[in-house]
Amino acid sequence: MHRYIEIKIEQGIEQGEFRSDCDPDETATMIIISLEGAIIMTRVNSNPKYIQQTVKYLRQKVEALKN
């Protein structure tokens, strides 16, 4: 999964969709870590708000990476 996200980010940089200073490896890692943490929190607390908050946060971060 990490490599797939990393490749998509690399393609986005090459196509001018993402800023050139975006680190694909670091960004993919943070996306996966954030989602995995949200999944754990959701299961432990039986509350989907952690997934919802994380998805909202990640959308904002991805938007900030766009050109």
Secondary structure, DSSP 8 states (H G I E B T S, - for coil): -HHHHHHHHHHHHHTTSB-TT--HHHHHHHHHHHHHHHHHHHHHHT-THHHHHHHHHHHHHHHHHB-
